Amino acid sequence: MSDHISGPRALSDPIADITDVYAFPSPERPDRLVLVMNTLPFAKPSSALSEGLIYRFRLRPLTPNGSGDGAPFTPSDDELVFDCVFAVHVHTDGLWGFEQEGTCTTPDGETVAFRVNDPASAEEHGVRVFAGSRWDPFIMDAPAALKTVATGEMAFTDPSSIYLDGKNVLGLVVELDMALLGGATMVAVVAETVTRGVFHVRIERVGRPEVKNMMLGPKQFDPVNRDLEIRDLYNSEDVFDLQDDYVGAYRARLDANLAFWDGLDGKADWTLGEGGRHPLTEVVLADYLVVDVTKPYVEQGSYLEIELAALRGDAHATCGGRTLNDDVVDTMFTQLINAGTGPVIRDGVDRSSRPGTRTFPYLAEPNPDPPQPPGHL
């Protein structure tokens, strides 16, 4: 499920588990960029954010590399960081009601104070922030995707349903004035959860959906590292500075798994390079959302559009990034399975039963009685 439960550490420390990341120009105010990080799968309406974490957005300007099999962009060394931290929550109404304060620090060192679960956030220093329980916007038939991996045959049906529809997450929304980007027009966006204190440890980082669970998670196709659970290693890495120690293992896993997905329709639509290198491997390893902040908000069809256009050597047409209601799973599976040259590969789920909105804080209000995962006590 997107980035839900993306490794053993995320399973053991779900409060730090990033489920999804979104980045898009605001449909409400076109001169604002919206950043969304959702955490804690199966959150309750009473769930508070962790005082032990830094919730971090990292942005870097991008320079195009031109067409080819490598990553389509080079990130700048210059970086813009938005860090959000939270105080200990205080119960005001038994076990369920609580109050919690948060602080967002901008790249210039300015601070913006806000209250959890308060959508009426005031704007300071070109930034407004929301945090709190929200309806999980991710749409996918997750059991069908897992069955596809297990059986080697496409298991999608039409229509289908969202796995445990009505789940909640803890949403964090940072809406910023694009003037804070310092003139950058194309930016990479990645979100991280980092331990708070003297010694910082990156618990998880997320750029694009399903990189870990669908592209790095399956082990059975990897001839080099078949016994290695690779996702915790990947989570601990700096996306802008992958270390030599494990990058070969990531490439081997991606080459194998991307070839698996490509073969599901009985033919190879992606031409492998030397040593079996898949053309998308380097694109996937550049694991951040790519947003053109000069282009307007688009509800559907912007996800991966910039990266794919760059691979073809074409000019892109949209803002890219990822919006809350974009059916990114169909886009992903279509590219993985037939390189976009055949019919759309649908998982049978097209929209959320409670879509995101076009006004701040964009995430839909939480389910007061959300479903719990199987085996929940």
C-alpha positions in Angstrom: 0.0 0.0 0.0 1.9 3.0 -1.3 4.5 3.3 1.5 2.4 1.9 4.3 4.3 -0.7 6.4 7.4 -0.4 4.1 9.8 -2.7 6.0 10.3 -4.3 9.4 11.2 -1.0 11.2 8.0 0.7 9.9 6.0 -2.3 11.2 7.7 -2.1 14.6 7.6 1.7 14.9 4.4 2.7 13.0 4.3 6.3 14.4 7.4 7.0 12.2 5.9 5.2 9.1 5.4 7.6 6.2 2.4 6.2 4.2 2.3 8.8 1.4 3.9 12.0 0.2 2.3 14.6 -2.1 3.5 17.8 -3.7 1.5 20.1 -6.0 0.8 23.8 -6.7 -2.2 24.9 -4.7 -5.5 24.8 -6.5 -6.7 27.4 -4.1 -3.8 29.8 -4.3 -1.6 29.3 -7.5 1.4 31.1 -6.0 1.6 28.5 -3.2 3.2 25.0 -3.2 1.5 22.3 -1.1 3.6 19.6 0.6 1.8 16.7 2.3 3.3 13.9 4.5 1.0 11.2 5.9 2.1 8.9 8.7 0.9 6.2 11.0 -1.2 3.6 9.1 -4.5 2.9 10.7 -4.4 6.1 12.9 -7.3 6.7 15.2 -9.1 10.1 15.5 -7.4 10.4 18.9 -3.9 9.7 17.6 -1.3 12.4 18.3 1.9 13.1 16.4 5.2 12.1 18.0 7.2 14.5 20.1 10.2 12.2 19.5 10.4 12.9 15.7 11.3 15.6 13.3 8.9 15.5 10.3 11.0 16.9 7.5 10.5 18.0 4.0 13.6 18.4 1.8 13.5 20.3 -1.5 16.3 20.8 -4.0 16.3 22.6 -7.4 16.7 20.3 -10.4 18.6 20.6 -13.7 17.6 18.5 -16.7 20.1 15.9 -17.9 18.5 15.2 -21.3 17.1 12.0 -22.6 18.7 8.7 -22.0 18.7 5.7 -19.6 20.0 7.5 -16.5 18.2 9.7 -14.0 16.6 12.6 -16.0 17.6 15.3 -13.5 20.5 16.4 -11.4 19.6 17.8 -7.9 21.5 20.9 -6.8 23.6 20.9 -3.6 21.5 23.7 -2.4 18.6 22.5 -0.2 15.5 23.9 1.4 14.4 22.2 4.6 11.0 22.5 6.4 11.1 20.8 9.8 8.0 20.2 11.9 8.2 19.1 15.5 5.5 18.6 18.2 5.1 19.0 21.9 3.9 16.3 24.2 0.1 16.1 23.8 -2.1 16.9 26.8 -5.4 15.0 27.4 -8.4 17.3 28.0 -11.3 14.8 27.7 -10.5 11.4 29.0 -8.4 9.2 26.7 -9.8 10.7 23.5 -9.7 14.4 23.6 -6.2 16.0 23.5 -4.4 19.2 22.7 -1.0 19.4 21.0 1.2 22.2 19.8 3.5 22.1 16.7 6.2 24.2 15.3 7.4 24.4 11.7 10.9 25.9 11.0 11.4 27.4 7.6 14.7 27.3 5.6 15.4 30.9 6.8 15.1 29.8 10.5 11.7 31.4 11.0 9.2 29.5 13.1 5.5 29.0 12.5 3.4 27.8 15.5 0.2 25.8 15.0 -2.2 23.5 16.9 -2.9 19.9 15.9 -6.3 19.3 14.4 -6.9 23.0 13.8 -7.5 23.6 10.1 -7.8 27.4 10.7 -4.0 27.9 10.7 -2.8 31.4 10.5 -0.1 32.2 7.9 3.3 33.4 9.1 6.5 34.0 7.1 4.8 32.7 3.9 3.9 29.4 5.5 0.8 27.8 6.9 0.6 24.3 8.5 -2.0 21.7 9.4 -1.4 18.5 11.3 -3.9 15.9 12.5 -6.0 12.9 11.8 -7.3 12.7 8.3 -8.9 10.2 5.9 -6.2 8.1 4.1 -6.4 9.3 0.5 -4.4 6.5 -1.1 -6.4 4.3 -3.5 -5.3 0.8 -4.5 -6.5 -2.8 -4.5 -3.5 -3.9 -2.4 -4.4 -7.6 -2.0 -4.6 -7.9 -5.8 -1.2 -6.4 -6.2 0.3 -8.8 -3.7 -1.4 -11.7 -5.3 0.1 -10.6 -8.7 3.6 -10.7 -7.2 3.0 -14.1 -5.5 1.4 -15.8 -8.6 3.2 -14.1 -11.5 -0.2 -13.4 -13.1 -2.2 -10.2 -13.0 -4.9 -10.5 -10.4 -6.6 -7.1 -10.8 -10.4 -7.1 -11.3 -12.8 -4.4 -12.5 -14.4 -3.1 -10.4 -12.5 -3.6 -7.2 -12.2 -1.9 -3.8 -9.8 0.0 -1.7 -8.2 -2.2 1.0 -9.9 -1.4 4.3 -11.5 1.7 2.9 -11.9 4.5 5.5 -8.6 4.1 7.1 -7.1 7.2 8.8 -3.6 8.6 8.8 -1.9 11.4 10.6 -1.6 14.2 8.0 0.9 17.0 7.9 0.3 19.8 5.3 2.8 22.6 4.7 1.7 25.2 2.2 4.4 27.7 1.3 4.8 30.8 -0.7 6.8 29.9 -3.9 8.9 33.0 -3.3 10.6 30.9 -0.5 12.0 28.7 -3.3 14.5 31.4 -4.2 13.6 31.4 -7.9 13.8 27.6 -8.4 11.2 26.5 -11.0 11.8 22.7 -10.9 12.2 21.1 -7.5 12.7 17.6 -6.0 10.6 16.8 -3.0 11.2 14.1 -0.4 9.8 13.6 3.1 11.5 12.0 6.1 10.9 11.1 9.7 14.1 11.6 11.8 14.7 11.0 15.4 14.7 14.2 17.5 17.5 14.9 19.9 21.3 15.2 19.9 21.8 12.2 17.6 19.5 12.2 14.5 18.6 8.9 12.8 16.6 8.8 9.6 13.8 6.3 10.2 12.1 6.6 6.9 12.2 8.7 3.7 9.6 8.7 0.9 9.5 10.2 -2.6 7.4 8.2 -5.0 4.6 5.7 -4.0 5.2 1.9 -4.1 9.0 2.1 -4.7 9.6 0.1 -1.6 6.6 -2.2 -1.4 6.2 -3.1 -5.1 9.6 -2.5 -6.6 12.1 -3.2 -3.8 10.1 -5.5 -1.5 9.7 -8.7 -3.5 12.8 -10.9 -3.0 12.1 -14.0 -5.1 13.2 -12.6 -8.4 16.5 -11.2 -7.3 19.4 -13.6 -8.2 21.9 -11.6 -6.2 20.3 -10.8 -2.8 17.3 -13.1 -2.6 17.5 -13.4 1.2 18.0 -9.7 1.9 15.2 -7.5 3.3 16.4 -4.3 1.7 13.8 -1.7 2.6 15.2 -0.7 6.0 18.6 -0.1 4.4 17.0 1.9 1.7 14.9 4.0 4.2 18.1 5.0 6.1 19.8 6.4 2.9 20.0 10.0 1.9 18.2 10.1 -1.5 20.5 12.8 -2.7 23.7 10.9 -1.7 23.2 7.1 -2.0 26.2 5.3 -0.5 28.3 3.0 -2.5 28.0 0.2 0.1 24.4 -0.8 -0.9 23.6 0.9 -4.2 24.6 -2.2 -6.1 22.1 -4.2 -4.1 19.4 -1.7 -4.8 20.2 -1.8 -8.6 20.2 -5.6 -8.6 16.8 -5.8 -6.9 15.3 -3.1 -9.1 16.6 -4.7 -12.3 15.1 -8.0 -11.4 11.7 -6.7 -10.1 11.2 -4.2 -12.9 11.8 -7.0 -15.4 9.2 -9.1 -13.6 6.6 -6.4 -13.9 7.5 -5.9 -17.5 6.9 -9.5 -18.3 3.4 -9.8 -16.8 1.7 -9.2 -20.2 3.8 -11.8 -21.9 6.2 -9.5 -23.7 9.1 -7.2 -22.9 8.3 -3.5 -23.6 11.4 -2.1 -21.9 14.8 -2.9 -23.6 17.3 -3.9 -21.0 20.8 -2.4 -21.1 24.2 -3.9 -20.6 24.2 -6.5 -17.8 20.4 -6.6 -17.7 20.1 -3.0 -16.5 16.5 -1.9 -16.7 15.9 1.6 -18.2 13.8 2.7 -15.2 16.3 1.6 -12.5 18.1 4.9 -12.3 14.8 6.8 -12.5 13.5 4.9 -9.5 16.6 5.4 -7.5 16.2 9.2 -8.0 13.3 8.7 -5.6 11.7 12.1 -5.2 8.7 13.8 -6.6 9.5 16.3 -9.4 7.4 19.4 -9.4 7.4 22.3 -11.9 6.1 25.2 -9.8 5.5 27.4 -12.9 2.7 25.2 -14.1 -0.8 25.1 -12.6 -2.5 22.4 -10.5 -3.7 19.4 -12.5 -6.1 16.9 -10.8 -5.2 13.8 -12.9 -2.3 12.8 -15.2 0.6 14.8 -13.7 2.3 12.0 -11.8 5.5 10.9 -13.6 4.7 13.1 -16.6 7.8 15.2 -16.2 10.2 12.2 -15.7 8.7 10.2 -18.6 8.8 13.2 -21.0 12.5 13.8 -20.0 13.3 10.1 -20.8 11.8 10.6 -24.3 13.5 13.9 -24.8 10.2 15.8 -24.9 9.0 18.9 -23.2 6.7 18.2 -20.2 3.2 19.6 -20.1 2.1 19.5 -16.4 3.2 20.5 -13.0 4.3 16.9 -12.2 4.5 16.0 -8.6 1.6 14.1 -7.1 -1.9 15.3 -6.2 -4.2 13.8 -3.7 -6.8 12.4 -6.1 -4.5 11.3 -9.0 -4.9 7.6 -9.7 -1.1 7.1 -9.6 -1.3 3.3 -9.2 -2.8 2.9 -12.7 -0.1 5.2 -14.1 2.6 3.2 -12.3 1.4 -0.3 -13.3 0.9 0.8 -17.0 4.5 2.1 -17.2 5.9 -1.0 -15.4 4.0 -3.6 -17.4 3.7 -2.1 -20.9 5.8 1.1 -20.9 2.7 3.1 -21.7 2.5 1.5 -25.2 -0.5 -0.6 -24.5 -3.9 -0.3 -22.7 -4.0 1.3 -19.2 -3.4 -1.3 -16.5 -6.1 -0.8 -14.0 -6.4 -2.1 -10.5 -10.1 -1.5 -10.6 -10.1 1.4 -8.1 -10.4 4.9 -9.6 -11.2 7.3 -6.8 -11.4 7.7 -3.1 -14.7 7.3 -1.4 -13.8 10.6 0.4 -11.6 12.6 -2.1 -9.2 15.3 -1.1 -10.5 18.9 -1.5 -9.3 22.0 -3.3 -9.0 24.1 -0.2 -6.6 24.1 2.7 -5.8 21.6 4.4 -6.8 19.6 1.3 -6.9 16.2 3.1 -10.5 15.0 3.9 -11.8 14.9 7.4 -11.1 11.7 9.3 -13.3 8.7 9.7 -14.7 8.8 13.3 -14.9 5.0 13.2 -12.1 3.7 11.0 -11.5 0.0 10.2 -8.7 -1.7 12.0 -6.2 -4.1 10.3 -6.9 -7.8 10.5 -5.7 -9.3 13.9 -6.2 -6.0 15.7 -7.0 -6.4 19.3 
